[in-house]
Every structure is written in C-alpha cells, then in structure tokens.
Amino acid sequence: MTSTSAAPVTGHGVLTTIAQFDEWWADRHRAGRFDVTRIPFAELDTWHFDEATGNLGHDSGRFFTVEGLQVEVGGEPVTWQPIINQPEIGLLGIVVKRFGGVLHCLMQAKMEPGNVNTLQLSPTVQATRSNYTQVHRGATTRYLDLFIGPDRGEVLVDVLQSEQGAWFWRKRNRNVVVEITGDVPVNDDYRWLPLHLVRELMRVHNLVNMDARTVLSCMPFAQPDEAVQSRGTSFADALTRSYLSDKALHTTSAALSWFTEAKTMCDWSVRLIPVGEVRNWSRTEHEIADDAGRDFRIIGVRVEAGNREVTAWTQPLLEPRGQGLAIFLTRSIGGVLHVLVQARPEIGLLDLVEMGPTVQLLPGQDPADVDDPFVKGVATGEVGRIRYDTVLSEEGGRFLNALTRYRVVEVGDEFPVDVPPNFCWLTVRQLMDLLRHGHYLNIEARSLLACVHSLW
C-alpha cells in the first residue's frame, strides 16, 4: 500500500498515514488472544434444538434462531432452506470528529468468530440489542452513550438498512453516524482515522468489515468538489460529476416508479417453517446441510476472544461454500458516470425486492452458469475494464469465512443505454440520495457504493 499524502494531524489516538495504521494493526494482532474451534451441536452451551420444530435457538430466547423457510412462486412451492431469524434491530455506528478541519472516524479493530483473518476494521459500535443490553452478562459496549441517550453526538445519519436477504429473515440494523466535538478516551482497540484513509483501506482484501462498509456507504458528506473535476482520466472526471451533477439519464421520480413496479411484479410468497420441515436438507451431529452439498451449512463453534465483552462462548454459524461475486457496471452517459443496478428479489428481505448490483452471485454459483445473456459477459470478466477488484468479508458474527469478490467495471459506448426492464442506470448522487431511506439498496450494493467512494 502507498502512503497517504494528507497533512499530519496530531491528537491522542489519531493515525494519519498507512505506516501508522499498519503499526497499530500489527500491535492489535499481537495483543489479541483469539481461537475459533468447530464443535458438534451437542457441545453448544445455552443453545438447543426444539424437539417439536427442530429450530436451533438460544436458551434466553434472544440473539437469533435458525429456522426454516419456504418460497412459493405463482402459488407453487419451489424452494426450502434454513435461514437465520434475528428480529431485534442492532446498532452499527461510527463516531466522527474533525481534527485540523479533517473529518476522522473512530474505528475499531474487532474480532468476529467468522472472520477469515480474525481482526477486521469495524465501526465504533457494532452490537445487537442483546449485546448492548447485556443479555450475555458481559462488559458494557464501549462508546454506546455517544449514540443513545442525552450525551449522544450530533446525528448526521440514522437509517434502518437490510442485511443479506439470502441468509437472514428480514434482518435490519440501525446505521448511525454522529459527530462530536469534545474529547473521548481512546481504547487500545480504537483509533481515529481520516475518512480518506478509511476509504483507501477499502482496497485491502478482507480489512474493512461489512458493518463498517454499510455505514460508510450512507455518509452523504466528504464528496469530491469542482476542484478535482479534471484529473487526467475520463473515468475520474465522470465519477466526480456523478456525485455533483443533477444530469441523470432518469429522474429520481422515474427511477422510483421503476422500482415500485418491479416490487409489484414479484409474485413470490415466503413464510417461515420449522427446520424439521425443510426438504432436501439433513441434520447430523456436526451440521445442517443440503443433501446435494452445494449450498451453505449450519455448524457450531467454540470461541475465545480476550478483547470482547464476553471472553468465551459457543454459537452456531452459517458457512457458505465458495466465494460470492458482486459487480457494479458503470458507464459514462452525457459525461456523467452511471451505475447499472437491478431490481433483485431475495427471499429474506422485508419487501422482497431491493436494488442490487448489476451482477450478484451467491457463494458456489459459477459465473459461467449465468443464464441472462445481457450480463453473462460482465459476470465472466469478458466485458469492460476493471476499476476496483477486492475480496471483502461478509458478516463475521453470523457467517464463517463468507467472502465476496467486489468489482467495479467500466464500459464504453459499445454497451447499450437501453437495458432490460429489471435494470436501471442511476448516478452515484441518486444512489446516495436513496440511502437517506431504508430498503432501497441491498447490502451488496451498499458495499459496492462504499467501494466506489474509494475511487476518487
């Protein structure tokens, strides 16, 4: 990685360069004591299978349950699978503060049991309601008072957003950004990082975690300005105008009408069922898995983590098979970069349909097997110029080694402006305006938007 060119800013717990970050990050790895071990279901403490339903849940009735799900299309049942049901709304929050006029984010080095590399860069607060209300009887959540209660900072962002619709049942988290002006003690696992440095770190494989990415995508500030309009590449100039210009192929009203129609056209019917009634899946001592061995599986783990609110616990995790793929296709239209989104149904979404990436493949799905000829070349890498290509981890608190390759691909005038009815060209500015509200962009699209933010 190259060193950032930002002017040094002094302050307790403030890092301004890649070299400083790397030193702190290595220290956090040395200081941590982390161990994740697979165990049979019988060794899960405080978790049990319900004898009547086969559902897997916590003895407290909190945290989450593993249940079953059935999908009907046109009135006919077509799909069955397990799904994670976590009805409580968690909090994902980043505290920001200006040092020397430069916006900084208070970021955390956080261990999650499902992370492929243990530690990842996380929001200031990343906690379920069960966590921060101390159902686990662990330590209090640091910096929670900056988001909840009379001492919280100035609210810049506060919106409910969805998570993985393929694996979660209608899960939502509160994405919050607050700004403070006073001093706060900075714990060893936290550091103030300038926003531009956080965005630079987005280019490192499996470093900035999913929860940080979704909050970063919702930040409507620190955008490029007219002073950086010309930087020697047409892509950079078109991207800058995509943030600033109101010249879009479609008006926002037209885009919202397109999206509403796409939701009304979805004829899926989805309902929760007992795990014991899920067809073509079986439970053994060690896993719940599909009989064909192609989909994800549910396993159990024992965790030890010296820097967490609870230092040892057991829990189930969802383990995907393979690596996912998410691609934003981009094209300059009238000198303004546009992003091609699709209206994508997913079984676990509250409204069933949200805007997703141009291409979105779950782990185990082969790009060569994409049926739609319109995007097949994009999926296989035969179309366009890659502007961003990084493997990033999904939710490490519920998924084990869940990885997605995120790409931003640029195409030229050879790619059509007229697209199939389930796709729509939108500018970055339009996407960011939509993120003032929940349930427009799915989690993969929000992660990609955070990746786009790292390109200017």
Salt bridges, closest charged atoms under 4 A:
ASP27 OD2 - ARG28 NH2 2.80
ASP27 OD1 - ARG30 NH2 3.88
GLU43 OE1 - ARG302 NH2 3.17
ASP59 OD1 - HIS48 ND1 2.86
GLU88 OE1 - ARG62 NE 3.69
GLU112 OE1 - ARG308 NH1 3.41
ASP158 OD2 - ARG174 NH2 2.70
GLU163 OE2 - LYS171 NZ 3.29
GLU179 OE2 - ARG98 NE 3.54
ASP183 OD1 - LYS97 NZ 2.95
ASP189 OD1 - ARG28 NH1 2.78
GLU287 OE1 - ARG297 NH1 3.56
GLU304 OE1 - ARG33 NH1 3.43
GLU309 OE1 - ARG308 NE 3.57
GLU319 OE2 - ARG38 NH2 2.50
GLU319 OE1 - ARG297 NE 2.94
GLU346 OE2 - ARG344 NE 3.62
ASP351 OD2 - LYS263 NZ 3.06
GLU354 OE2 - HIS439 ND1 3.36
ASP389 OD1 - ARG405 NH1 2.70
ASP389 OD1 - ARG407 NE 3.37
GLU394 OE1 - ARG213 NH2 3.53
GLU410 OE1 - ARG387 NH2 2.81
ASP413 OD1 - ARG331 NH2 3.40
ASP433 OD1 - ARG436 NH2 3.43
